[in-house]
Amino acid sequence: MKKVLILALISGAIASAAPDGAEIFKKCAICHGDKAQKHSLNVSKIIAGMQADHIIKTLKAYRSGKLNQYGFGRMMQGEATKLSADEMKAVAQYVASLPPVKVSKKISKEEQKSNNDLEYNRFTKDFFQANPDATFAEAKKAWEAKKAAAQ
């Protein structure tokens, strides 16, 4: 009985130590959308439903500095270097589990209300082109300062 209890405690500790892909992805949602449904900065592919192995390969390429898609390689490198291999796997599996987004030529009301998102994307694109070594946190802070100044 003691051995069973010890094994149960060890199993629980190991399971609770596994990274939570959904929690990790919250940092990515600023550009990719809360369900990975957006074209990040209006240029990237929608990543919802992508194969996990492709996401891991892409993140590793960003982390190593070998990938610079859409001119945001340094920004993504900064974010990818923060992830351990287990965290990369967890977030990749989470994104892969999300339903793929069907791209429609007809603009929905939700997309029409996204003018703020588009403005943010333009700001972020300009911000990162001017400051390629910046982080998401710095961009968000600058964006919030810009919005506050406009009010």
N, C-alpha and C positions, 0 to 999 in steps of 0.2 A: 504494500500500500504506500509506503514511504517513497519507493522508487517511482511509482506512478505519479505521485504528487510532485516530485522533483522534476520529472520529465515534462509534466504539464506546465510547471512554472518556467522551465527553460524554453519550451515551445512558445509560450506566451511572450516571453521577453524577446525572443528572436523575431516573432511576428510584429511586435510593436516597434521594433527597431527598423523595420523596412520603411524606406521612404514612401511618402504619399504623393503620387504623381499629380493628383488634383490640386493639392496644396502647393506643390512646386510650381505648377502651371499658372497660379495666380499672378506670379511675377511676369509671365509672358503675355497675360491677357491685356495688358496696357496697349499692346500693338496688335496682337492676334485676335482679340475679342475673347469674351469669357468662355465661349465654347469653340474657340479656334476657328470661328466662322468668317473672319475678316481677312482681306488682303492687307497685310501689314504695310503701313505707310503707303497704301494704295498701289503697291507694286508687286508684292510677293504673292506666291501661290497661297491659296487657302489650305491650311494644314490639317483641318479636321478630317479624320479618317485615313490619313496617310499611314503607310506601313511603318511599324515601329522600327524595323531595321534601317529603313531609309532615313527616318528622323535621327536615329543615333549616328548614322554615318555622316549626315549633314552637320549635326552638332559637333562631332569630333573634327570635321574639316574646318568649321569655324574656330573651334578652340585652338587648333594648330596654326591658324592663320593662313591656311591654304585655300580658303573659300572667301570670296568677297562678292556675293550676289547682290545686285542692286546698289552697290556702293556702301553697304552697311556691314561689311566684314569686321571692321574693328569694333563696332558696337556689339555685334553678335559674339565676337570673340570674348569681349569683356564679360558677357553674360554666361557663355558656355564654360568659361574657365572656372566659374563659381560652382559648377555641378560635378559631383563625384560620378563615377561610372554607374553606381547603383541609382543615383538620382536621375541621371540621363535615361537609364532604362525605364524607371518608373514614370517619368514624364512622357517618354515616347509611347509607352503602353497606354497611358491615359489618353493622349491625343489620338492614338490609333483607335481607341474604343469609342471615340465621339462619332456621331453620324456625319457622313460626308455632306457637304453643302452643295446643293444643286444651284448652279449659276443660271440665273434667268435674265433675259434682256429687259424684261419689264421691271421697273423700279417699284418696290413696295413702299408703303407708308413708313415702315421702319427705316428703310434706307433713305427716304426723303428727309427724315428727322435727323439723319446723321451728318448734317452740315457741320455740326460741331466736331464730329469725328474727322471729317475731311480737313477742316481748318487745323485740327490738332496734327493730322498726318503731314500737312504741308509745313507746319511749324517744325515738327520733329525732323522731317527730311532736311529742311534748311539748317536746323540746329546741329544735326549730326554731320552735315557736310562742312559746316564751319568749325565744328569741334569733334573731329572723328574719334578722339580718345575718350569722349564723354560717356557717362553711364546713363541708364534709364532714369535713375533717381535724379540726376542732375537735369536731364531733359524735362522730367515731370515738374521739378521745382521751378525751372525757367518758364514752363508753360503756365503754371499756376500764378506766377508773378505777372506774366503778360495779361492773363485774364483779369487779375485783380486791378492792374493798372488801367484796363479798358473800362472798368465799371465806375 
